[in-house]
């Protein structure tokens, strides 16, 4: 076989293997969720079923009050995504479209925060959240801790660096003559950003919105550590409500996990092209 043909076959085999590795756990979770817990206890997880049922999905929905936790995730994810995109696009415009001495240094410093592991700052961040007061209409506890705003702020902070990096590289691909023509027409910085550059960045913004929605919605670490009240937690961390201290119905937990994954699947299917484009954004120039 020619080397090019051999490489193509190897690439296809690799993709098939990776597909199997990714899909198998999902299919197994679906299989476990469709089996009654009595059959699993009697015959084990790896056995042929006598019957399949949707009872685990119904029980997971009712016992975990999942609709309430879906709303919690909505309260956190939507503001966090919108705020991240606005702040990231503003900063990216400054470092990519305006010429001044320290723009590259600022970009490097800003994106360097992505290299910091979340677990490293959890102790000082926890103490900081306990010391920051908030009005009661923003937090029932009167603190940043145990509030929706606390989760929104930390998610924005950790996603901002990546979005700035991607958007700044995307904005560099836009012709500089656009800004020059707008300056000649008397447009200010805000007008050039909001009415000229931002509309041209819609593909990048749509791709980042898809990625951010998936990442923030699926967050588990911050929700567990920065929220103490169970009814304020997002749906991913609320799955722990289905597990008792001594007994856990893994079939029902698998059903609840699959239900929790539905919104991200809907976002991906609706914005599939933007999601795939987001995997390569910012890699062509910068």
N, C-alpha and C positions, 0 to 999 in steps of 0.2 A: 504494500500500500504506500502511496505517496505520503510524505510528511504532513502535508496540509489535510489530506483525507484522514490520516490517523489522528491528527489533533482535533478535527471536527467530531470524530467518533468518541474520542476520550472526553471532550467537552459535553457531549450529549449524555454519555454514561454518568459523568459526574453530576449533571443536573438532575438526572433521574434518581440517582442515589440520594441527593440532597432533598428532592421532593418527597421521597419515601420517608426519610428521617423526620421531616417537618410534619407530614400529614399523619403519620402513624399515631403519635400521641393524641392528636385531636380525634381521630376515629376511635381510638381506644376509650377516650373520655366519653364520647358519644355512646359507645357500646355499654360502658358502665352505667351511664345515666339512664339508659333505657331498660336496665335490668332491675327487677325488684330486689330489695336488700336481702330478703329471705333466701333467694336463690344464691346470691353472692356469698352469704354466710355459710350456706350448706355445701356449695361446690367450689368456692373460690372465684377469683376474678378471671382466671384463664380457664374457661369452660364454656361449653355450648349452652345457650339459654333455652329454657322451656317456653318462655313467652317474653315479649317486650311490651313495655307500657310507658306512658307519659306521666305516670303518677309522681315520679320524682321531680319532674319539672313543676308540676302544680304545687307539690309540697314545698319545694324550695321557694317558689314565688310567694306563697302565703306565709310560711313560717319566718322568713327573713325580712318581711316587709320591704321587698326589693324595690318597689316603685318609689318609696320614700328615699332610698339610697341612690336611685337613679337621678332623682331631682338634686340631691346633694352633689353628685358628680357634675351635673349640669351647671349648678351655681359656681362651681370651682373652675371647670374646664373652659366654659365660654368666655368669662372675663379674662382668664389667664392667657388664652390664645390671642384675643383681640389686643390686650395690653402689650403682650410680647411683640406682636407684629408691628404695632404702632411705634413702640420705643426702638425696636431693632431697625426698622426702616428709617427712622429719624437719624439715629446715630450712623447708620450705614451711608446715608446721604452725605452727612458731614465729612466722613473720612474718605469717601470715594469721589465726591463731586466738587468739594471745596478744596482749594489748594492752600495749605499752610504747613508749617515746618514739622509739626509733631503728629500728623495724621496717621502715618504708618505705625509710629510708636504707640499711639493710643489704640489703634486696632489690635496690635499684638497684646498689649496689656489687657484690653477688654476681653479678648477671646481666650486669654490664658486661664481665665476662671474655669473653663471647661475641663482643665486638667486636674482640678481639685476634687478628690473623692467626696461624696456626700457624707460618708460616715465620719470623716475627719473633723467636721465642724459641728456635729450634732450636739455635743455637750455645751460649747459656748453659745450656740444658736438657741438651745433649749432655755438656758438661763437668760438670754437676751429677750426671748419671747415672753418670759415671765415678768420682765421688768418694763416692757413697753405697754403703757395704758392706751386703751381705746374707748371711745364713747359706747354706751350700752346699745345704741342702735346698730353698731357694727359688731359688737361682741357681748354676749350675755355675761361673760365672766369679767368684762371690763379690761381684758388683757389681749395681747396679740395671740397668746397661746389659746388653743381650743376655739379658734374662730375660722370662718371661711376665708377671711382676708389673709390670715397667716399662711394658709396653704397657697392662696393665689400669689402672694408676694414671693414665697420661696420657689415656686415653680417658674415664675417669670424670671427670677434672678438666675436660675440654673439653665434655662433655655435661651436666654438672651444672647450669650456669647456665640453660640452656634448660628443663630439666626442673623446676627450682625455679620459674621464671616461670610455666610452664603449670600446675603443681600448686597453686601459691599462688592463682592466679586461680580455679581450679576449687574449691578449698576455701572461697573467699570466697562462693561461691554456696550453700553449705550453711547451713541455718538456725542462727543463733547460739544459739537456744533449746536446741539439743541439748547444747551444752557447758554451758550454765547448769543444765540439769536434771542432768547428770552431776556437776557440782560440788556441787549440793545433796545428791546421793546419796553424796558423799564420794569420788568418783573423782579420782585424781591426774592429773598431766599425761600420764604414760606410758599410763595406762589410757584416757584420753580419745583419745590419738593412736592407739594400737595396736588397741583394741577398738571404738572408736566411729567415728573419722574415716576411718581407713584402709580399712575394709570399704566405706564409702560412695564411696571413690575408685577402686573397681575398674575402671569404664569408662576413666577417665583413665590409670590404671596400665597397663591392657591396651593402650591406644593407644600410649602412650609406649614400652612394651616392644617393640611391633612396629617403631616408628620407630628405636629404639636398636639393636635387633638388625640392622636393615638398615644403619644408618650404621657401626656398629662392625665388623660383619662385612666390609663393603666398604672398610674403611680400608686405604690403601696407603702414605700418606706416613710415618706413624709406624713402620710395620713395616719400611720400607726403611731409615730413619735410625737406629732404636734397636735393631735386631736385626742382628747381624753373622753369626751362624751360620745357614746356609741351611736346615738341617732344623728350625729353631725358628720360621721365618716362617709366617704364616697363608697360606691358599690364594691370596688375591688377589696377594700379592707373590711367591709361589712360581711364578707363571706365567712369570716371567723365566727359570726354569731350562730352559724349552723353547727359548730363543733362544740360538743360538751367537754367537760373535764375528764370524764372516764370513757365515754362512748361517742363515736363519731360515725355518722351515716355518710360514708364516702360516696355512695351512689347519688345521694341528694346534693352533696357538695359539688360533684362533677356536673350535675344538671344546673346548679346555680352558677358555676363558672362559665358554662356555655351560654347561659342567658346573659351574663354580664358582658360577654364578648360580642353580643349582637350589635350594639351601637358602633363599635369600631369596624365591624364588617360592613355595616351600612355606609359609613363614611368612606371606606376604601372602595367599595363598589361604585358609589356615586362619583368619586373623584379619582378613579383609577389611573387615568392618564397623568394627572398632576402628581399623584403619589409616586409613580414610576419615574417621572421627570425629576422629582425631588431627590432621588437617589444619586443623581449626577450633578445637581446644582452646585455651582461654585467650583467645579473641578476643571473648568476649561480656561480660566484666566484668573490671575491674582498672584 
